[in-house]
Amino acid sequence: MARLLIVDDRASNRELLRTALEHAGHEIREAEDGASSLIAMREWLPDLVLMDIQMPGLDGYAVLERVLADHDLRHIPLIAVTAYAMQGDSQKGRQAGFSDYLTKPVQFRQLLAAVDRQLKPE
């Protein structure tokens, strides 16, 4: 069981991810925006973060930038879970530092495979 933080400004998106990941045995916490996600990461130190990119205030890229610059947080992998699905978006996300890049709507198997890859790197 891993500690996962789900960050998305839409409650319905958080609920879908939470349901799937709790079913897989993970402990879940949620944040509804970038600023609260940084607080949750510092207080809880999750094993992995699933991060929406398009959010008001601090978007996913701004949060990623802060995490990578923070000595206490930079070890936490962030998986982008986003509606940005145009050609090149995934490559841009990975180059920025996201550990993986999933596009919505995320398939259950795809989600679990991405989480497993990050929790059990080769």
Biopython code that builds the backbone (N, CA, C, O; Angstrom):
import numpy as np
from Bio.PDB.StructureBuilder import StructureBuilder

atoms = [
    (1, "MET", "N", (0.851, -1.191, 0.000)),
    (1, "MET", "CA", (0.000, 0.000, 0.000)),
    (1, "MET", "C", (0.885, 1.239, 0.000)),
    (1, "MET", "O", (1.834, 1.336, 0.778)),
    (2, "ALA", "N", (0.569, 2.180, -0.873)),
    (2, "ALA", "CA", (1.318, 3.422, -0.967)),
    (2, "ALA", "C", (0.417, 4.592, -0.598)),
    (2, "ALA", "O", (-0.810, 4.498, -0.636)),
    (3, "ARG", "N", (1.059, 5.685, -0.243)),
    (3, "ARG", "CA", (0.346, 6.922, 0.081)),
    (3, "ARG", "C", (0.335, 7.796, -1.167)),
    (3, "ARG", "O", (1.386, 8.243, -1.627)),
    (4, "LEU", "N", (-0.860, 8.040, -1.716)),
    (4, "LEU", "CA", (-1.003, 8.781, -2.959)),
    (4, "LEU", "C", (-1.806, 10.048, -2.728)),
    (4, "LEU", "O", (-2.821, 10.035, -2.032)),
    (5, "LEU", "N", (-1.344, 11.144, -3.318)),
    (5, "LEU", "CA", (-2.062, 12.412, -3.274)),
    (5, "LEU", "C", (-2.640, 12.678, -4.653)),
    (5, "LEU", "O", (-1.921, 12.666, -5.652)),
    (6, "ILE", "N", (-3.943, 12.918, -4.701)),
    (6, "ILE", "CA", (-4.635, 13.245, -5.947)),
    (6, "ILE", "C", (-4.916, 14.741, -5.942)),
    (6, "ILE", "O", (-5.516, 15.262, -5.001)),
    (7, "VAL", "N", (-4.482, 15.433, -6.995)),
    (7, "VAL", "CA", (-4.662, 16.880, -7.087)),
    (7, "VAL", "C", (-5.447, 17.203, -8.354)),
    (7, "VAL", "O", (-4.976, 16.972, -9.468)),
    (8, "ASP", "N", (-6.636, 17.735, -8.168)),
    (8, "ASP", "CA", (-7.481, 18.125, -9.305)),
    (8, "ASP", "C", (-8.519, 19.109, -8.782)),
    (8, "ASP", "O", (-9.038, 18.936, -7.680)),
    (9, "ASP", "N", (-8.820, 20.127, -9.557)),
    (9, "ASP", "CA", (-9.794, 21.122, -9.111)),
    (9, "ASP", "C", (-11.234, 20.630, -9.252)),
    (9, "ASP", "O", (-12.156, 21.283, -8.764)),
    (10, "ARG", "N", (-11.436, 19.515, -9.896)),
    (10, "ARG", "CA", (-12.788, 18.960, -10.044)),
    (10, "ARG", "C", (-12.971, 17.755, -9.128)),
    (10, "ARG", "O", (-12.252, 16.759, -9.217)),
    (11, "ALA", "N", (-13.957, 17.881, -8.249)),
    (11, "ALA", "CA", (-14.225, 16.812, -7.279)),
    (11, "ALA", "C", (-14.549, 15.491, -7.971)),
    (11, "ALA", "O", (-14.150, 14.432, -7.486)),
    (12, "SER", "N", (-15.263, 15.532, -9.090)),
    (12, "SER", "CA", (-15.636, 14.295, -9.785)),
    (12, "SER", "C", (-14.401, 13.564, -10.309)),
    (12, "SER", "O", (-14.351, 12.335, -10.280)),
    (13, "ASN", "N", (-13.412, 14.308, -10.783)),
    (13, "ASN", "CA", (-12.171, 13.675, -11.248)),
    (13, "ASN", "C", (-11.409, 13.049, -10.084)),
    (13, "ASN", "O", (-10.887, 11.940, -10.199)),
    (14, "ARG", "N", (-11.350, 13.768, -8.959)),
    (14, "ARG", "CA", (-10.673, 13.220, -7.782)),
    (14, "ARG", "C", (-11.365, 11.945, -7.312)),
    (14, "ARG", "O", (-10.707, 10.973, -6.940)),
    (15, "GLU", "N", (-12.692, 11.953, -7.330)),
    (15, "GLU", "CA", (-13.461, 10.793, -6.870)),
    (15, "GLU", "C", (-13.200, 9.568, -7.741)),
    (15, "GLU", "O", (-13.040, 8.464, -7.220)),
    (16, "LEU", "N", (-13.157, 9.749, -9.052)),
    (16, "LEU", "CA", (-12.893, 8.615, -9.946)),
    (16, "LEU", "C", (-11.519, 8.009, -9.677)),
    (16, "LEU", "O", (-11.380, 6.789, -9.589)),
    (17, "LEU", "N", (-10.505, 8.863, -9.547)),
    (17, "LEU", "CA", (-9.154, 8.367, -9.270)),
    (17, "LEU", "C", (-9.088, 7.717, -7.888)),
    (17, "LEU", "O", (-8.505, 6.645, -7.720)),
    (18, "ARG", "N", (-9.690, 8.375, -6.911)),
    (18, "ARG", "CA", (-9.671, 7.841, -5.540)),
    (18, "ARG", "C", (-10.301, 6.452, -5.487)),
    (18, "ARG", "O", (-9.740, 5.535, -4.888)),
    (19, "THR", "N", (-11.450, 6.301, -6.106)),
    (19, "THR", "CA", (-12.141, 5.013, -6.091)),
    (19, "THR", "C", (-11.268, 3.911, -6.683)),
    (19, "THR", "O", (-11.144, 2.832, -6.103)),
    (20, "ALA", "N", (-10.671, 4.183, -7.829)),
    (20, "ALA", "CA", (-9.822, 3.180, -8.481)),
    (20, "ALA", "C", (-8.597, 2.848, -7.640)),
    (20, "ALA", "O", (-8.225, 1.681, -7.514)),
    (21, "LEU", "N", (-7.974, 3.860, -7.069)),
    (21, "LEU", "CA", (-6.729, 3.649, -6.339)),
    (21, "LEU", "C", (-6.961, 3.054, -4.952)),
    (21, "LEU", "O", (-6.139, 2.272, -4.473)),
    (22, "GLU", "N", (-8.063, 3.409, -4.303)),
    (22, "GLU", "CA", (-8.399, 2.764, -3.036)),
    (22, "GLU", "C", (-8.717, 1.292, -3.268)),
    (22, "GLU", "O", (-8.339, 0.435, -2.470)),
    (23, "HIS", "N", (-9.412, 1.006, -4.361)),
    (23, "HIS", "CA", (-9.725, -0.383, -4.716)),
    (23, "HIS", "C", (-8.444, -1.200, -4.889)),
    (23, "HIS", "O", (-8.419, -2.399, -4.612)),
    (24, "ALA", "N", (-7.379, -0.534, -5.352)),
    (24, "ALA", "CA", (-6.092, -1.204, -5.538)),
    (24, "ALA", "C", (-5.297, -1.272, -4.236)),
    (24, "ALA", "O", (-4.193, -1.816, -4.214)),
    (25, "GLY", "N", (-5.852, -0.721, -3.148)),
    (25, "GLY", "CA", (-5.232, -0.855, -1.845)),
    (25, "GLY", "C", (-4.388, 0.316, -1.381)),
    (25, "GLY", "O", (-3.678, 0.203, -0.382)),
    (26, "HIS", "N", (-4.448, 1.428, -2.076)),
    (26, "HIS", "CA", (-3.627, 2.580, -1.712)),
    (26, "HIS", "C", (-4.348, 3.507, -0.735)),
    (26, "HIS", "O", (-5.577, 3.581, -0.720)),
    (27, "GLU", "N", (-3.570, 4.203, 0.070)),
    (27, "GLU", "CA", (-4.102, 5.228, 0.969)),
    (27, "GLU", "C", (-4.119, 6.543, 0.191)),
    (27, "GLU", "O", (-3.119, 6.920, -0.420)),
    (28, "ILE", "N", (-5.240, 7.230, 0.216)),
    (28, "ILE", "CA", (-5.440, 8.405, -0.636)),
    (28, "ILE", "C", (-5.728, 9.648, 0.187)),
    (28, "ILE", "O", (-6.466, 9.611, 1.171)),
    (29, "ARG", "N", (-5.130, 10.741, -0.239)),
    (29, "ARG", "CA", (-5.521, 12.077, 0.211)),
    (29, "ARG", "C", (-5.738, 12.903, -1.035)),
    (29, "ARG", "O", (-5.244, 12.572, -2.113)),
    (30, "GLU", "N", (-6.488, 13.991, -0.876)),
    (30, "GLU", "CA", (-6.842, 14.819, -2.024)),
    (30, "GLU", "C", (-6.511, 16.279, -1.754)),
    (30, "GLU", "O", (-6.496, 16.733, -0.610)),
    (31, "ALA", "N", (-6.244, 17.005, -2.843)),
    (31, "ALA", "CA", (-6.089, 18.450, -2.802)),
    (31, "ALA", "C", (-6.823, 19.007, -4.014)),
    (31, "ALA", "O", (-6.803, 18.413, -5.092)),
    (32, "GLU", "N", (-7.470, 20.152, -3.827)),
    (32, "GLU", "CA", (-8.293, 20.694, -4.915)),
    (32, "GLU", "C", (-7.605, 21.775, -5.729)),
    (32, "GLU", "O", (-8.181, 22.281, -6.692)),
    (33, "ASP", "N", (-6.376, 22.140, -5.359)),
    (33, "ASP", "CA", (-5.638, 23.125, -6.152)),
    (33, "ASP", "C", (-4.146, 22.989, -5.874)),
    (33, "ASP", "O", (-3.722, 22.246, -4.989)),
    (34, "GLY", "N", (-3.365, 23.727, -6.654)),
    (34, "GLY", "CA", (-1.922, 23.627, -6.535)),
    (34, "GLY", "C", (-1.380, 24.056, -5.188)),
    (34, "GLY", "O", (-0.507, 23.391, -4.631)),
    (35, "ALA", "N", (-1.885, 25.157, -4.658)),
    (35, "ALA", "CA", (-1.385, 25.654, -3.371)),
    (35, "ALA", "C", (-1.642, 24.645, -2.252)),
    (35, "ALA", "O", (-0.748, 24.369, -1.452)),
    (36, "SER", "N", (-2.848, 24.096, -2.189)),
    (36, "SER", "CA", (-3.142, 23.127, -1.130)),
    (36, "SER", "C", (-2.390, 21.822, -1.351)),
    (36, "SER", "O", (-2.127, 21.096, -0.393)),
    (37, "SER", "N", (-2.037, 21.509, -2.601)),
    (37, "SER", "CA", (-1.261, 20.292, -2.847)),
    (37, "SER", "C", (0.143, 20.409, -2.259)),
    (37, "SER", "O", (0.679, 19.433, -1.733)),
    (38, "LEU", "N", (0.734, 21.585, -2.345)),
    (38, "LEU", "CA", (2.068, 21.782, -1.771)),
    (38, "LEU", "C", (2.034, 21.641, -0.256)),
    (38, "LEU", "O", (2.942, 21.059, 0.337)),
    (39, "ILE", "N", (0.994, 22.171, 0.369)),
    (39, "ILE", "CA", (0.835, 22.022, 1.819)),
    (39, "ILE", "C", (0.682, 20.542, 2.174)),
    (39, "ILE", "O", (1.328, 20.049, 3.100)),
    (40, "ALA", "N", (-0.175, 19.839, 1.433)),
    (40, "ALA", "CA", (-0.405, 18.416, 1.704)),
    (40, "ALA", "C", (0.871, 17.601, 1.503)),
    (40, "ALA", "O", (1.141, 16.680, 2.273)),
    (41, "MET", "N", (1.649, 17.927, 0.487)),
    (41, "MET", "CA", (2.893, 17.197, 0.254)),
    (41, "MET", "C", (3.863, 17.397, 1.407)),
    (41, "MET", "O", (4.506, 16.444, 1.847)),
    (42, "ARG", "N", (3.973, 18.611, 1.896)),
    (42, "ARG", "CA", (4.904, 18.892, 3.001)),
    (42, "ARG", "C", (4.449, 18.225, 4.298)),
    (42, "ARG", "O", (5.273, 17.728, 5.065)),
    (43, "GLU", "N", (3.146, 18.214, 4.540)),
    (43, "GLU", "CA", (2.634, 17.644, 5.793)),
    (43, "GLU", "C", (2.581, 16.121, 5.774)),
    (43, "GLU", "O", (2.831, 15.481, 6.795)),
    (44, "TRP", "N", (2.259, 15.537, 4.628)),
    (44, "TRP", "CA", (1.975, 14.105, 4.554)),
    (44, "TRP", "C", (3.086, 13.294, 3.897)),
    (44, "TRP", "O", (3.207, 12.095, 4.150)),
    (45, "LEU", "N", (3.903, 13.934, 3.052)),
    (45, "LEU", "CA", (4.962, 13.269, 2.294)),
    (45, "LEU", "C", (4.469, 12.003, 1.601)),
    (45, "LEU", "O", (4.852, 10.895, 1.976)),
    (46, "PRO", "N", (3.620, 12.171, 0.593)),
    (46, "PRO", "CA", (3.098, 11.001, -0.129)),
    (46, "PRO", "C", (4.207, 10.296, -0.911)),
    (46, "PRO", "O", (5.268, 10.867, -1.167)),
    (47, "ASP", "N", (3.942, 9.061, -1.278)),
    (47, "ASP", "CA", (4.871, 8.291, -2.107)),
    (47, "ASP", "C", (4.777, 8.706, -3.570)),
    (47, "ASP", "O", (5.721, 8.519, -4.339)),
    (48, "LEU", "N", (3.626, 9.272, -3.951)),
    (48, "LEU", "CA", (3.359, 9.598, -5.344)),
    (48, "LEU", "C", (2.237, 10.624, -5.401)),
    (48, "LEU", "O", (1.328, 10.610, -4.572)),
    (49, "VAL", "N", (2.310, 11.518, -6.392)),
    (49, "VAL", "CA", (1.267, 12.519, -6.595)),
    (49, "VAL", "C", (0.717, 12.379, -8.008)),
    (49, "VAL", "O", (1.474, 12.273, -8.972)),
    (50, "LEU", "N", (-0.610, 12.380, -8.121)),
    (50, "LEU", "CA", (-1.282, 12.424, -9.423)),
    (50, "LEU", "C", (-1.807, 13.839, -9.588)),
    (50, "LEU", "O", (-2.681, 14.267, -8.833)),
    (51, "MET", "N", (-1.286, 14.574, -10.568)),
    (51, "MET", "CA", (-1.472, 16.020, -10.672)),
    (51, "MET", "C", (-2.176, 16.426, -11.959)),
    (51, "MET", "O", (-1.700, 16.136, -13.057)),
    (52, "ASP", "N", (-3.308, 17.095, -11.815)),
    (52, "ASP", "CA", (-3.936, 17.734, -12.959)),
    (52, "ASP", "C", (-3.039, 18.894, -13.386)),
    (52, "ASP", "O", (-2.337, 19.463, -12.550)),
    (53, "ILE", "N", (-3.047, 19.242, -14.632)),
    (53, "ILE", "CA", (-2.222, 20.368, -15.089)),
    (53, "ILE", "C", (-3.030, 21.655, -15.115)),
    (53, "ILE", "O", (-2.569, 22.683, -14.619)),
    (54, "GLN", "N", (-4.213, 21.615, -15.681)),
    (54, "GLN", "CA", (-5.005, 22.830, -15.846)),
    (54, "GLN", "C", (-5.865, 23.074, -14.613)),
    (54, "GLN", "O", (-6.938, 22.491, -14.454)),
    (55, "MET", "N", (-5.362, 23.957, -13.740)),
    (55, "MET", "CA", (-6.079, 24.327, -12.520)),
    (55, "MET", "C", (-5.936, 25.827, -12.325)),
    (55, "MET", "O", (-4.956, 26.418, -12.778)),
    (56, "PRO", "N", (-6.897, 26.451, -11.660)),
    (56, "PRO", "CA", (-6.769, 27.881, -11.369)),
    (56, "PRO", "C", (-5.650, 28.114, -10.347)),
    (56, "PRO", "O", (-5.310, 27.217, -9.576)),
    (57, "GLY", "N", (-5.096, 29.292, -10.348)),
    (57, "GLY", "CA", (-4.001, 29.594, -9.432)),
    (57, "GLY", "C", (-2.736, 28.910, -9.910)),
    (57, "GLY", "O", (-2.304, 29.121, -11.043)),
    (58, "LEU", "N", (-2.142, 28.098, -9.061)),
    (58, "LEU", "CA", (-0.952, 27.337, -9.447)),
    (58, "LEU", "C", (-1.378, 26.143, -10.292)),
    (58, "LEU", "O", (-2.074, 25.253, -9.805)),
    (59, "ASP", "N", (-0.968, 26.121, -11.546)),
    (59, "ASP", "CA", (-1.302, 24.959, -12.368)),
    (59, "ASP", "C", (-0.287, 23.844, -12.095)),
    (59, "ASP", "O", (0.643, 24.020, -11.308)),
    (60, "GLY", "N", (-0.474, 22.721, -12.741)),
    (60, "GLY", "CA", (0.380, 21.568, -12.505)),
    (60, "GLY", "C", (1.848, 21.825, -12.784)),
    (60, "GLY", "O", (2.713, 21.321, -12.067)),
    (61, "TYR", "N", (2.143, 22.608, -13.822)),
    (61, "TYR", "CA", (3.537, 22.919, -14.135)),
    (61, "TYR", "C", (4.167, 23.797, -13.049)),
    (61, "TYR", "O", (5.335, 23.613, -12.707)),
    (62, "ALA", "N", (3.410, 24.739, -12.513)),
    (62, "ALA", "CA", (3.928, 25.599, -11.443)),
    (62, "ALA", "C", (4.195, 24.781, -10.184)),
    (62, "ALA", "O", (5.198, 24.998, -9.503)),
    (63, "VAL", "N", (3.310, 23.851, -9.875)),
    (63, "VAL", "CA", (3.524, 22.978, -8.715)),
    (63, "VAL", "C", (4.755, 22.112, -8.951)),
    (63, "VAL", "O", (5.602, 21.989, -8.067)),
    (64, "LEU", "N", (4.863, 21.519, -10.120)),
    (64, "LEU", "CA", (6.012, 20.680, -10.453)),
    (64, "LEU", "C", (7.317, 21.455, -10.273)),
    (64, "LEU", "O", (8.275, 20.938, -9.700)),
    (65, "GLU", "N", (7.350, 22.674, -10.754)),
    (65, "GLU", "CA", (8.544, 23.507, -10.633)),
    (65, "GLU", "C", (8.932, 23.707, -9.161)),
    (65, "GLU", "O", (10.109, 23.623, -8.809)),
    (66, "ARG", "N", (7.945, 23.968, -8.314)),
    (66, "ARG", "CA", (8.210, 24.159, -6.882)),
    (66, "ARG", "C", (8.664, 22.872, -6.205)),
    (66, "ARG", "O", (9.545, 22.886, -5.345)),
    (67, "VAL", "N", (8.054, 21.764, -6.600)),
    (67, "VAL", "CA", (8.442, 20.469, -6.023)),
    (67, "VAL", "C", (9.884, 20.140, -6.395)),
    (67, "VAL", "O", (10.663, 19.719, -5.540)),
    (68, "LEU", "N", (10.241, 20.328, -7.651)),
    (68, "LEU", "CA", (11.594, 20.002, -8.094)),
    (68, "LEU", "C", (12.649, 20.894, -7.443)),
    (68, "LEU", "O", (13.807, 20.498, -7.314)),
    (69, "ALA", "N", (12.252, 22.088, -7.036)),
    (69, "ALA", "CA", (13.175, 23.021, -6.385)),
    (69, "ALA", "C", (13.246, 22.822, -4.875)),
    (69, "ALA", "O", (14.085, 23.435, -4.215)),
    (70, "ASP", "N", (12.385, 21.982, -4.320)),
    (70, "ASP", "CA", (12.299, 21.793, -2.878)),
    (70, "ASP", "C", (13.044, 20.519, -2.473)),
    (70, "ASP", "O", (12.656, 19.418, -2.864)),
    (71, "HIS", "N", (14.100, 20.671, -1.700)),
    (71, "HIS", "CA", (14.939, 19.534, -1.294)),
    (71, "HIS", "C", (14.129, 18.431, -0.610)),
    (71, "HIS", "O", (14.433, 17.250, -0.778)),
    (72, "ASP", "N", (13.116, 18.797, 0.147)),
    (72, "ASP", "CA", (12.326, 17.815, 0.895)),
    (72, "ASP", "C", (11.254, 17.121, 0.058)),
    (72, "ASP", "O", (10.722, 16.088, 0.466)),
    (73, "LEU", "N", (10.934, 17.680, -1.108)),
    (73, "LEU", "CA", (9.849, 17.123, -1.927)),
    (73, "LEU", "C", (10.321, 16.533, -3.251)),
    (73, "LEU", "O", (9.610, 15.714, -3.834)),
    (74, "ARG", "N", (11.465, 16.910, -3.733)),
    (74, "ARG", "CA", (11.873, 16.552, -5.100)),
    (74, "ARG", "C", (11.959, 15.053, -5.370)),
    (74, "ARG", "O", (11.969, 14.636, -6.529)),
    (75, "HIS", "N", (12.021, 14.237, -4.318)),
    (75, "HIS", "CA", (12.069, 12.782, -4.499)),
    (75, "HIS", "C", (10.696, 12.189, -4.816)),
    (75, "HIS", "O", (10.600, 11.030, -5.218)),
    (76, "ILE", "N", (9.636, 12.977, -4.636)),
    (76, "ILE", "CA", (8.272, 12.470, -4.853)),
    (76, "ILE", "C", (7.948, 12.515, -6.347)),
    (76, "ILE", "O", (7.982, 13.592, -6.942)),
    (77, "PRO", "N", (7.637, 11.380, -6.964)),
    (77, "PRO", "CA", (7.262, 11.407, -8.378)),
    (77, "PRO", "C", (5.875, 12.033, -8.569)),
    (77, "PRO", "O", (4.960, 11.793, -7.781)),
    (78, "LEU", "N", (5.738, 12.828, -9.616)),
    (78, "LEU", "CA", (4.456, 13.422, -9.985)),
    (78, "LEU", "C", (4.049, 12.879, -11.343)),
    (78, "LEU", "O", (4.801, 12.966, -12.314)),
    (79, "ILE", "N", (2.856, 12.320, -11.398)),
    (79, "ILE", "CA", (2.271, 11.857, -12.652)),
    (79, "ILE", "C", (1.243, 12.894, -13.087)),
    (79, "ILE", "O", (0.330, 13.221, -12.329)),
    (80, "ALA", "N", (1.386, 13.405, -14.289)),
    (80, "ALA", "CA", (0.386, 14.316, -14.845)),
    (80, "ALA", "C", (-0.839, 13.502, -15.248)),
    (80, "ALA", "O", (-0.723, 12.469, -15.907)),
    (81, "VAL", "N", (-2.013, 13.980, -14.844)),
    (81, "VAL", "CA", (-3.288, 13.379, -15.251)),
    (81, "VAL", "C", (-4.103, 14.542, -15.799)),
    (81, "VAL", "O", (-4.654, 15.336, -15.036)),
    (82, "THR", "N", (-4.179, 14.639, -17.119)),
    (82, "THR", "CA", (-4.627, 15.878, -17.738)),
    (82, "THR", "C", (-5.458, 15.667, -18.994)),
    (82, "THR", "O", (-5.437, 14.603, -19.612)),
    (83, "ALA", "N", (-6.179, 16.703, -19.344)),
    (83, "ALA", "CA", (-6.936, 16.696, -20.597)),
    (83, "ALA", "C", (-6.074, 17.152, -21.770)),
    (83, "ALA", "O", (-6.497, 17.059, -22.923)),
    (84, "TYR", "N", (-4.873, 17.643, -21.485)),
    (84, "TYR", "CA", (-3.967, 18.066, -22.570)),
    (84, "TYR", "C", (-3.479, 16.840, -23.323)),
    (84, "TYR", "O", (-2.623, 16.096, -22.844)),
    (85, "ALA", "N", (-4.040, 16.644, -24.513)),
    (85, "ALA", "CA", (-3.751, 15.425, -25.263)),
    (85, "ALA", "C", (-3.312, 15.714, -26.702)),
    (85, "ALA", "O", (-3.386, 14.841, -27.566)),
    (86, "MET", "N", (-2.863, 16.926, -26.948)),
    (86, "MET", "CA", (-2.405, 17.272, -28.292)),
    (86, "MET", "C", (-1.017, 16.683, -28.522)),
    (86, "MET", "O", (-0.296, 16.361, -27.578)),
    (87, "GLN", "N", (-0.662, 16.551, -29.788)),
    (87, "GLN", "CA", (0.660, 16.027, -30.115)),
    (87, "GLN", "C", (1.731, 16.900, -29.449)),
    (87, "GLN", "O", (1.703, 18.125, -29.567)),
    (88, "GLY", "N", (2.643, 16.278, -28.772)),
    (88, "GLY", "CA", (3.729, 16.994, -28.112)),
    (88, "GLY", "C", (3.475, 17.307, -26.647)),
    (88, "GLY", "O", (4.419, 17.613, -25.919)),
    (89, "ASP", "N", (2.227, 17.239, -26.191)),
    (89, "ASP", "CA", (1.923, 17.562, -24.788)),
    (89, "ASP", "C", (2.607, 16.592, -23.827)),
    (89, "ASP", "O", (3.171, 17.007, -22.815)),
    (90, "SER", "N", (2.554, 15.312, -24.146)),
    (90, "SER", "CA", (3.176, 14.315, -23.279)),
    (90, "SER", "C", (4.685, 14.540, -23.199)),
    (90, "SER", "O", (5.270, 14.496, -22.117)),
    (91, "GLN", "N", (5.298, 14.779, -24.336)),
    (91, "GLN", "CA", (6.744, 15.018, -24.361)),
    (91, "GLN", "C", (7.096, 16.276, -23.561)),
    (91, "GLN", "O", (8.078, 16.287, -22.818)),
    (92, "LYS", "N", (6.308, 17.316, -23.712)),
    (92, "LYS", "CA", (6.534, 18.551, -22.955)),
    (92, "LYS", "C", (6.445, 18.276, -21.449)),
    (92, "LYS", "O", (7.272, 18.759, -20.676)),
    (93, "GLY", "N", (5.446, 17.506, -21.043)),
    (93, "GLY", "CA", (5.272, 17.191, -19.639)),
    (93, "GLY", "C", (6.435, 16.396, -19.073)),
    (93, "GLY", "O", (6.912, 16.678, -17.974)),
    (94, "ARG", "N", (6.888, 15.408, -19.820)),
    (94, "ARG", "CA", (8.019, 14.596, -19.356)),
    (94, "ARG", "C", (9.309, 15.411, -19.319)),
    (94, "ARG", "O", (10.121, 15.253, -18.408)),
    (95, "GLN", "N", (9.496, 16.277, -20.302)),
    (95, "GLN", "CA", (10.693, 17.122, -20.308)),
    (95, "GLN", "C", (10.681, 18.095, -19.136)),
    (95, "GLN", "O", (11.738, 18.447, -18.611)),
    (96, "ALA", "N", (9.508, 18.528, -18.726)),
    (96, "ALA", "CA", (9.401, 19.441, -17.592)),
    (96, "ALA", "C", (9.717, 18.730, -16.276)),
    (96, "ALA", "O", (10.123, 19.371, -15.307)),
    (97, "GLY", "N", (9.531, 17.408, -16.239)),
    (97, "GLY", "CA", (9.865, 16.663, -15.033)),
    (97, "GLY", "C", (8.781, 15.752, -14.489)),
    (97, "GLY", "O", (8.982, 15.100, -13.465)),
    (98, "PHE", "N", (7.619, 15.693, -15.167)),
    (98, "PHE", "CA", (6.610, 14.732, -14.732)),
    (98, "PHE", "C", (7.149, 13.318, -14.959)),
    (98, "PHE", "O", (7.753, 13.040, -15.995)),
    (99, "SER", "N", (6.932, 12.440, -14.002)),
    (99, "SER", "CA", (7.431, 11.069, -14.089)),
    (99, "SER", "C", (6.671, 10.245, -15.112)),
    (99, "SER", "O", (7.215, 9.308, -15.696)),
    (100, "ASP", "N", (5.416, 10.597, -15.325)),
    (100, "ASP", "CA", (4.582, 9.922, -16.318)),
    (100, "ASP", "C", (3.505, 10.910, -16.732)),
    (100, "ASP", "O", (3.326, 11.943, -16.086)),
    (101, "TYR", "N", (2.788, 10.602, -17.800)),
    (101, "TYR", "CA", (1.816, 11.542, -18.363)),
    (101, "TYR", "C", (0.616, 10.744, -18.847)),
    (101, "TYR", "O", (0.717, 9.973, -19.801)),
    (102, "LEU", "N", (-0.519, 10.934, -18.185)),
    (102, "LEU", "CA", (-1.754, 10.243, -18.553)),
    (102, "LEU", "C", (-2.784, 11.259, -19.023)),
    (102, "LEU", "O", (-2.910, 12.342, -18.451)),
    (103, "THR", "N", (-3.512, 10.905, -20.061)),
    (103, "THR", "CA", (-4.545, 11.806, -20.556)),
    (103, "THR", "C", (-5.927, 11.304, -20.139)),
    (103, "THR", "O", (-6.188, 10.102, -20.090)),
    (104, "LYS", "N", (-6.800, 12.263, -19.840)),
    (104, "LYS", "CA", (-8.177, 11.967, -19.440)),
    (104, "LYS", "C", (-9.004, 11.681, -20.678)),
    (104, "LYS", "O", (-8.742, 12.281, -21.721)),
    (105, "PRO", "N", (-9.966, 10.815, -20.620)),
    (105, "PRO", "CA", (-10.295, 9.978, -19.467)),
    (105, "PRO", "C", (-9.281, 8.845, -19.330)),
    (105, "PRO", "O", (-8.956, 8.169, -20.307)),
    (106, "VAL", "N", (-8.789, 8.646, -18.122)),
    (106, "VAL", "CA", (-7.773, 7.638, -17.851)),
    (106, "VAL", "C", (-8.437, 6.274, -17.713)),
    (106, "VAL", "O", (-9.442, 6.117, -17.021)),
    (107, "GLN", "N", (-7.857, 5.305, -18.381)),
    (107, "GLN", "CA", (-8.334, 3.920, -18.261)),
    (107, "GLN", "C", (-7.775, 3.315, -16.973)),
    (107, "GLN", "O", (-6.634, 3.591, -16.602)),
    (108, "PHE", "N", (-8.562, 2.502, -16.298)),
    (108, "PHE", "CA", (-8.189, 1.898, -15.018)),
    (108, "PHE", "C", (-6.840, 1.179, -15.096)),
    (108, "PHE", "O", (-5.970, 1.407, -14.256)),
    (109, "ARG", "N", (-6.662, 0.323, -16.087)),
    (109, "ARG", "CA", (-5.407, -0.430, -16.228)),
    (109, "ARG", "C", (-4.227, 0.502, -16.470)),
    (109, "ARG", "O", (-3.143, 0.301, -15.923)),
    (110, "GLN", "N", (-4.443, 1.511, -17.283)),
    (110, "GLN", "CA", (-3.390, 2.481, -17.589)),
    (110, "GLN", "C", (-2.973, 3.230, -16.318)),
    (110, "GLN", "O", (-1.784, 3.448, -16.086)),
    (111, "LEU", "N", (-3.938, 3.614, -15.513)),
    (111, "LEU", "CA", (-3.676, 4.316, -14.260)),
    (111, "LEU", "C", (-2.852, 3.442, -13.314)),
    (111, "LEU", "O", (-1.826, 3.880, -12.793)),
    (112, "LEU", "N", (-3.302, 2.213, -13.096)),
    (112, "LEU", "CA", (-2.600, 1.317, -12.177)),
    (112, "LEU", "C", (-1.199, 0.981, -12.678)),
    (112, "LEU", "O", (-0.266, 0.869, -11.882)),
    (113, "ALA", "N", (-1.047, 0.822, -13.981)),
    (113, "ALA", "CA", (0.275, 0.526, -14.542)),
    (113, "ALA", "C", (1.230, 1.701, -14.315)),
    (113, "ALA", "O", (2.393, 1.496, -13.967)),
    (114, "ALA", "N", (0.747, 2.923, -14.509)),
    (114, "ALA", "CA", (1.596, 4.096, -14.296)),
    (114, "ALA", "C", (1.986, 4.234, -12.832)),
    (114, "ALA", "O", (3.136, 4.540, -12.519)),
    (115, "VAL", "N", (1.038, 4.011, -11.941)),
    (115, "VAL", "CA", (1.328, 4.074, -10.503)),
    (115, "VAL", "C", (2.346, 2.999, -10.136)),
    (115, "VAL", "O", (3.309, 3.278, -9.422)),
    (116, "ASP", "N", (2.144, 1.778, -10.614)),
    (116, "ASP", "CA", (3.083, 0.694, -10.314)),
    (116, "ASP", "C", (4.482, 0.994, -10.842)),
    (116, "ASP", "O", (5.468, 0.712, -10.161)),
    (117, "ARG", "N", (4.584, 1.560, -12.040)),
    (117, "ARG", "CA", (5.902, 1.907, -12.596)),
    (117, "ARG", "C", (6.651, 2.878, -11.697)),
    (117, "ARG", "O", (7.862, 2.760, -11.512)),
    (118, "GLN", "N", (5.928, 3.829, -11.146)),
    (118, "GLN", "CA", (6.587, 4.842, -10.315)),
    (118, "GLN", "C", (6.910, 4.332, -8.922)),
    (118, "GLN", "O", (7.895, 4.755, -8.318)),
    (119, "LEU", "N", (6.098, 3.436, -8.414)),
    (119, "LEU", "CA", (6.326, 2.905, -7.067)),
    (119, "LEU", "C", (7.364, 1.785, -7.070)),
    (119, "LEU", "O", (8.013, 1.531, -6.055)),
    (120, "LYS", "N", (7.515, 1.120, -8.206)),
    (120, "LYS", "CA", (8.472, 0.020, -8.315)),
    (120, "LYS", "C", (9.365, 0.247, -9.526)),
    (120, "LYS", "O", (9.318, -0.524, -10.485)),
    (121, "PRO", "N", (10.185, 1.308, -9.489)),
    (121, "PRO", "CA", (11.041, 1.567, -10.666)),
    (121, "PRO", "C", (12.022, 0.422, -10.894)),
    (121, "PRO", "O", (12.476, -0.233, -9.956)),
    (122, "GLU", "N", (12.331, 0.204, -12.161)),
    (122, "GLU", "CA", (13.233, -0.906, -12.529)),
    (122, "GLU", "C", (14.656, -0.587, -12.153)),
    (122, "GLU", "O", (15.552, -1.398, -12.384)),
]
sb = StructureBuilder()
sb.init_structure("model")
sb.init_model(0)
sb.init_chain("A")
sb.init_seg("    ")
for serial, (resi, resn, name, xyz) in enumerate(atoms, 1):
    if name == "N":
        sb.init_residue(resn, " ", resi, " ")
    sb.init_atom(name, np.array(xyz, "f"), 0.0, 1.0, " ", f" {name:<3s}", serial, name[0])
structure = sb.get_structure()
